[in-house]
Amino acid sequence: MNNSPVSLGSPTEPKSRCLGPVLIVDDDPLLTEALGALFRLRDISYTVAGNGQEALLAIAKEPPALLFLDLNMPLLDGAGVMRAVQREGYCFPIVAMSSESNLPAIAAAWGLVSYLSKPFSVIEVLNLVDSLCAA
């Protein structure tokens, strides 16, 4: 593991940009707020949905540039959201978030761009966002 210091961004550094909003879907408001704070550091617009049903409504209203999706939620879980996204023909990258031990296999099976194993670090999220949202 690399323990080198990581810059969180400054006015002189280029900031990451996604070509549209990021949608954060998780039933934990503390987690969505923390992710939102990290996206604000990178000047990335985002919206939040607290469950899968809210996510599908948000996607129908404005498909995101990138979707951060919790797999275990009430009302409609992450797998249900992914099935609906595929059925409706949407095409945007999805990052799965979960504490499931088989998360890498789940992400590979669904063809997701990446995953975050909970709990994840600030550095993991920023590195992932920077790699997915071209500067």
Number of C-alpha atoms within 10 A of each C-alpha: 3 5 5 6 7 11 9 14 13 10 6 6 9 10 17 19 18 20 12 15 17 23 25 25 31 26 18 12 13 10 14 20 13 12 19 20 13 18 19 12 15 22 13 20 16 19 15 20 20 18 24 27 19 16 24 20 12 17 16 13 9 12 20 24 19 23 21 23 27 26 25 18 18 13 11 16 18 24 18 15 21 20 12 14 17 12 9 10 9 14 12 13 17 21 19 25 23 19 14 12 10 10 19 15 10 16 18 12 9 14 12 16 14 17 21 21 16 13 9 12 10 13 14 12 16 21 12 15 20 16 11 18 18 11 11
